[in-house]
Amino acid sequence: MTINEKQDEIIEEFDLFDDQLDKTQYIIDLGKKLSPMPEAQKTDENRIMGCQSKVWVDAELKDDRAGVPRLYFYGDSEPTAQISKGLVGLLVRVLSGQKPEDVANADLYFIPQVGMGNLITSLRAGGLASMIERMKAFGKAYSVAENR
């Protein structure tokens, strides 16, 4: 699926909920489904600064079956930061498995469309922006490396 197809799918899922508390619980549930990040990747280098809790994001470039380089993301948060982990899970779901240049140039329109601004605090919104910035930076860095 493309980035936009994944975003559209998430928008449809959030449309099923009428209540903000249900949407917040859904974000938490998504975090619980996130594959665990290896402890070795939970380094200061992979930590997202700007988050009120500890959040880590890492990426690796691997070729798919057709030999097309794709970026795969790993993310996690400290156990008490369930909403942050859910936010990482949403971004990993949308951006992982995509071409680096697509990640670097992604327009993440699902965030305002699901009403994320009403669901998270301004501190978490800043952390979310930092997560997006880091993931797009990975996309840009791997795009440049790939084109050398």
Backbone bond lengths (Angstrom), bond angles and torsions (degrees), N, CA, C in turn:
res aa  C-N    CA-C-N  psi(-1)  N-CA   C-N-CA  omega(-1)  CA-C   N-CA-C  phi
1 M - - - 1.446 - - 1.529 110.05 -
2 T 1.297 115.65 147.08 1.461 120.50 177.24 1.532 109.85 -78.59
3 I 1.316 116.05 168.84 1.462 121.07 176.41 1.525 110.06 -58.16
4 N 1.317 117.42 -44.94 1.469 120.10 -178.72 1.525 111.95 -67.06
5 E 1.318 117.89 -37.43 1.469 120.08 177.34 1.531 110.61 -63.67
6 K 1.326 116.03 -40.33 1.466 119.43 178.29 1.525 110.85 -66.29
7 Q 1.331 116.33 -39.86 1.464 119.82 178.52 1.528 111.02 -63.91
8 D 1.318 116.25 -43.36 1.464 120.39 179.46 1.524 111.03 -61.70
9 E 1.325 116.19 -37.73 1.461 121.35 177.83 1.533 110.43 -63.38
10 I 1.321 116.60 -43.26 1.469 121.03 179.17 1.527 110.62 -65.21
11 I 1.323 117.20 -41.82 1.463 121.08 178.24 1.531 109.96 -59.18
12 E 1.326 117.19 -43.78 1.470 121.28 177.94 1.527 111.12 -61.57
13 E 1.336 116.48 -41.33 1.458 120.25 179.74 1.532 110.49 -62.98
14 F 1.327 117.47 -45.44 1.455 120.82 -179.41 1.529 111.68 -67.10
15 D 1.325 117.32 -28.73 1.467 121.21 178.23 1.531 112.16 -65.39
16 L 1.326 117.23 -17.92 1.459 121.07 178.90 1.526 112.05 -71.48
17 F 1.339 116.72 -18.24 1.457 121.39 -176.96 1.520 110.82 -103.01
18 D 1.327 115.86 132.70 1.460 121.28 177.96 1.527 111.14 -92.17
19 D 1.288 116.24 -28.67 1.457 122.94 -170.98 1.532 111.28 -102.15
20 Q 1.334 116.24 139.64 1.469 120.49 178.86 1.528 111.62 -63.21
21 L 1.323 117.06 -36.12 1.465 119.80 178.74 1.524 110.96 -63.76
22 D 1.322 117.10 -37.64 1.465 120.45 177.58 1.528 110.48 -65.89
23 K 1.322 116.73 -39.34 1.469 120.68 177.89 1.530 110.55 -65.28
24 T 1.326 116.40 -41.56 1.468 120.26 178.17 1.526 110.19 -63.68
25 Q 1.324 116.65 -42.44 1.468 120.04 177.92 1.527 110.37 -62.47
26 Y 1.315 116.64 -37.18 1.465 120.55 178.35 1.534 110.44 -63.47
27 I 1.325 117.05 -40.81 1.477 120.41 176.71 1.525 109.53 -60.29
28 I 1.324 116.89 -44.44 1.472 121.25 178.72 1.526 109.84 -61.76
29 D 1.326 117.03 -44.07 1.474 120.77 179.64 1.528 111.48 -62.13
30 L 1.330 116.87 -37.66 1.467 119.95 177.28 1.527 110.88 -63.26
31 G 1.315 116.19 -38.25 1.460 120.33 177.47 1.519 112.24 -62.95
32 K 1.327 115.89 -36.74 1.470 120.14 179.25 1.522 111.52 -66.37
33 K 1.336 117.08 -24.31 1.467 121.40 -179.43 1.528 112.74 -88.55
34 L 1.330 116.72 -8.46 1.459 121.12 -178.90 1.526 109.58 -65.93
35 S 1.320 116.07 131.25 1.467 119.92 177.94 1.521 109.20 -60.04
36 P 1.335 116.51 139.85 1.462 118.69 -179.04 1.535 111.35 -62.58
37 M 1.307 115.18 141.95 1.462 121.38 176.66 1.525 107.29 -89.00
38 P 1.321 117.45 132.19 1.464 118.95 177.99 1.533 111.32 -56.15
39 E 1.310 116.47 138.40 1.470 121.48 -178.70 1.526 111.68 -55.89
40 A 1.331 117.14 -33.35 1.468 120.82 -179.13 1.527 112.22 -62.91
41 Q 1.343 117.22 -21.16 1.464 121.12 -179.98 1.530 112.46 -90.31
42 K 1.316 116.94 -8.36 1.463 120.83 179.62 1.527 109.42 -85.84
43 T 1.313 114.10 69.21 1.455 121.61 -177.76 1.526 110.11 -107.83
44 D 1.336 115.49 166.93 1.467 119.58 175.96 1.521 110.88 -61.04
45 E 1.336 116.21 -33.88 1.467 120.64 179.37 1.527 111.87 -63.20
46 N 1.326 116.90 -33.73 1.470 121.64 -178.61 1.527 113.18 -93.65
47 R 1.312 116.53 -2.51 1.465 119.82 -179.42 1.526 110.24 -75.23
48 I 1.304 114.65 138.62 1.467 121.40 178.97 1.520 108.19 -87.51
49 M 1.318 115.70 113.01 1.455 120.03 176.28 1.528 107.59 -79.97
50 G 1.297 116.39 146.17 1.461 120.40 -178.20 1.519 112.06 103.55
51 C 1.333 116.56 -9.58 1.459 120.35 175.71 1.523 108.70 -90.80
52 Q 1.314 116.94 144.00 1.451 119.53 179.09 1.529 111.11 -73.48
53 S 1.313 118.22 -18.99 1.458 122.55 176.13 1.530 108.28 -120.35
54 K 1.322 115.13 172.60 1.465 119.05 179.60 1.524 109.68 -78.35
55 V 1.333 115.08 121.36 1.460 122.80 178.54 1.519 107.08 -133.75
56 W 1.336 115.52 138.36 1.457 120.92 179.53 1.520 110.29 -125.21
57 V 1.327 115.80 144.09 1.462 122.31 174.81 1.518 107.60 -139.04
58 D 1.313 115.95 133.79 1.462 122.23 175.62 1.524 107.74 -138.15
59 A 1.312 115.21 163.76 1.466 119.81 -178.79 1.515 110.11 -145.96
60 E 1.313 114.69 157.42 1.459 120.64 172.23 1.518 108.58 -142.29
61 L 1.316 114.76 151.26 1.458 121.75 179.44 1.519 108.01 -101.22
62 K 1.325 116.05 125.13 1.467 121.57 177.70 1.517 107.99 -137.47
63 D 1.312 115.72 146.48 1.465 120.49 175.89 1.523 109.70 -78.39
64 D 1.344 115.28 140.89 1.457 119.11 174.27 1.527 108.65 -81.20
65 R 1.310 117.71 -173.85 1.471 121.87 -176.70 1.518 112.92 -61.10
66 A 1.333 116.29 -27.50 1.469 120.71 -179.81 1.531 111.80 -89.83
67 G 1.336 116.58 3.47 1.459 120.15 179.67 1.521 114.06 82.80
68 V 1.339 116.87 12.55 1.470 121.40 178.66 1.528 108.72 -87.49
69 P 1.341 117.46 124.81 1.466 119.51 178.93 1.538 111.40 -65.29
70 R 1.306 115.21 131.82 1.464 121.52 -179.46 1.530 108.64 -132.90
71 L 1.306 114.48 149.65 1.461 121.53 -178.34 1.526 109.28 -98.74
72 Y 1.315 116.23 129.10 1.459 121.88 179.83 1.518 108.86 -117.97
73 F 1.330 115.58 128.42 1.456 121.61 -175.63 1.515 111.85 -105.35
74 Y 1.327 113.41 150.11 1.455 122.90 174.26 1.519 106.29 -128.33
75 G 1.305 117.05 138.97 1.456 120.01 -179.94 1.505 111.16 -148.59
76 D 1.318 114.47 156.55 1.455 120.24 178.39 1.521 108.24 -164.70
77 S 1.325 114.97 169.76 1.457 121.05 174.30 1.522 107.57 -142.45
78 E 1.326 114.71 169.85 1.454 117.26 174.46 1.534 108.28 -63.99
79 P 1.330 117.64 152.91 1.476 120.82 -172.17 1.529 115.00 -56.20
80 T 1.318 118.40 -30.58 1.461 120.32 -176.99 1.528 112.71 -80.65
81 A 1.323 117.81 -8.29 1.469 121.93 -175.90 1.524 110.41 -99.81
82 Q 1.313 116.71 64.89 1.456 121.23 -173.45 1.519 113.30 -66.25
83 I 1.313 117.69 -38.67 1.472 119.63 179.31 1.524 109.65 -68.18
84 S 1.324 117.01 -42.28 1.471 120.29 178.11 1.523 110.78 -60.46
85 K 1.319 116.10 -40.81 1.461 119.56 178.46 1.522 110.56 -64.39
86 G 1.325 116.93 -37.73 1.457 120.41 176.60 1.518 111.99 -64.74
87 L 1.325 116.87 -39.14 1.463 120.68 177.89 1.525 110.67 -64.92
88 V 1.326 116.61 -42.81 1.469 120.15 175.30 1.518 109.40 -60.14
89 G 1.333 116.46 -42.95 1.459 120.92 179.78 1.520 112.59 -59.64
90 L 1.323 116.87 -40.31 1.469 120.51 177.34 1.529 110.83 -62.50
91 L 1.322 116.13 -46.01 1.473 119.61 -178.77 1.523 111.66 -66.52
92 V 1.326 116.65 -41.04 1.472 120.13 177.66 1.523 109.06 -61.21
93 R 1.311 116.39 -43.40 1.473 120.71 179.88 1.528 111.66 -59.49
94 V 1.320 117.56 -41.92 1.462 121.78 -177.00 1.523 112.33 -76.41
95 L 1.331 117.29 -40.89 1.470 120.16 -169.48 1.527 115.06 -99.88
96 S 1.307 118.40 -23.07 1.461 120.08 -176.85 1.523 110.98 -70.08
97 G 1.325 115.63 138.61 1.460 121.66 179.51 1.516 113.62 86.77
98 Q 1.323 116.70 8.54 1.466 121.23 -179.00 1.529 110.39 -100.68
99 K 1.318 116.11 163.45 1.461 121.30 175.68 1.525 108.48 -68.08
100 P 1.339 117.29 142.30 1.469 119.57 -177.83 1.527 114.12 -53.41
101 E 1.334 117.66 -42.23 1.467 119.13 -178.75 1.525 111.57 -67.08
102 D 1.341 117.39 -30.17 1.463 120.32 176.76 1.531 111.06 -69.41
103 V 1.334 115.77 -37.64 1.466 120.07 176.47 1.528 109.51 -65.12
104 A 1.323 116.53 -46.60 1.461 121.07 -178.01 1.524 112.25 -59.58
105 N 1.320 116.72 -33.22 1.465 121.49 -175.14 1.522 114.16 -105.23
106 A 1.315 117.47 10.45 1.469 121.23 -174.71 1.522 112.29 -63.91
107 D 1.322 115.04 134.33 1.458 122.58 171.35 1.529 105.72 -99.44
108 L 1.309 116.64 103.05 1.462 121.05 -174.56 1.525 110.32 -86.41
109 Y 1.323 114.50 71.80 1.464 121.79 -175.63 1.517 113.33 -73.40
110 F 1.320 117.45 -14.96 1.463 118.81 -178.79 1.524 111.87 -66.38
111 I 1.317 117.61 -27.03 1.471 120.85 -175.55 1.533 111.24 -61.82
112 P 1.336 119.36 -54.06 1.468 117.03 177.17 1.536 113.00 -71.05
113 Q 1.332 116.69 -30.02 1.468 118.81 -176.06 1.522 112.90 -69.22
114 V 1.332 117.84 -28.40 1.472 119.31 177.09 1.524 111.21 -87.42
115 G 1.342 116.43 -0.67 1.458 120.52 179.10 1.509 113.25 77.47
116 M 1.328 117.01 32.47 1.453 121.38 -176.99 1.532 111.72 -56.32
117 G 1.324 117.55 -34.10 1.459 121.02 179.48 1.517 112.88 -59.68
118 N 1.325 117.07 -26.42 1.466 121.27 178.35 1.525 112.21 -89.92
119 L 1.330 116.50 -11.24 1.463 120.26 -174.23 1.526 113.51 -99.48
120 I 1.327 116.83 -23.99 1.463 119.63 -175.19 1.527 110.21 -125.17
121 T 1.309 115.31 156.10 1.463 120.90 179.53 1.522 110.07 -73.12
122 S 1.312 115.98 166.35 1.465 120.01 179.25 1.525 110.94 -63.78
123 L 1.332 117.78 -33.38 1.466 120.09 176.32 1.527 110.96 -64.35
124 R 1.333 116.40 -43.16 1.468 119.42 178.33 1.524 110.59 -67.82
125 A 1.327 116.99 -34.91 1.463 120.39 177.72 1.531 109.91 -62.33
126 G 1.321 116.60 -39.45 1.464 120.08 175.81 1.517 111.38 -64.09
127 G 1.318 116.49 -40.93 1.460 120.66 176.75 1.509 111.81 -64.69
128 L 1.332 116.77 -40.40 1.466 121.23 177.53 1.526 109.94 -61.63
129 A 1.321 116.59 -43.34 1.474 120.30 178.03 1.530 110.68 -61.63
130 S 1.331 116.72 -38.16 1.470 120.34 177.83 1.523 111.62 -67.09
131 M 1.337 117.08 -37.56 1.472 120.83 176.99 1.531 109.92 -62.61
132 I 1.327 115.80 -46.22 1.464 120.68 -179.62 1.522 110.24 -62.21
133 E 1.316 115.83 -44.37 1.463 120.49 179.44 1.528 111.08 -58.62
134 R 1.338 116.91 -43.91 1.467 121.45 -179.70 1.524 110.73 -65.03
135 M 1.319 117.50 -43.74 1.460 120.57 -177.84 1.526 110.97 -67.12
136 K 1.321 116.70 -39.83 1.465 119.76 176.97 1.530 110.56 -67.33
137 A 1.333 116.69 -33.93 1.471 120.22 176.95 1.532 110.38 -63.99
138 F 1.333 117.09 -39.73 1.465 120.21 174.56 1.524 109.72 -59.69
139 G 1.335 116.46 -45.38 1.461 120.56 179.18 1.517 111.62 -58.35
140 K 1.320 116.31 -45.41 1.461 120.75 -179.96 1.525 111.02 -65.49
141 A 1.324 117.07 -45.45 1.464 120.97 -178.74 1.529 111.55 -62.31
142 Y 1.314 116.83 -43.30 1.461 119.44 179.89 1.537 112.02 -72.84
143 S 1.329 117.25 -29.02 1.466 120.37 174.74 1.519 110.09 -64.54
144 V 1.325 116.02 -45.16 1.473 121.59 -179.84 1.523 109.27 -64.53
145 A 1.331 116.84 -46.58 1.471 121.06 -178.79 1.522 111.16 -62.24
146 E 1.315 116.11 -38.13 1.455 122.51 -178.43 1.533 111.34 -68.07
147 N 1.317 116.72 -32.06 1.473 121.39 -176.30 1.527 113.42 -90.06
148 R 1.311 118.23 6.54 1.475 120.85 179.14 1.502 111.51 -80.71
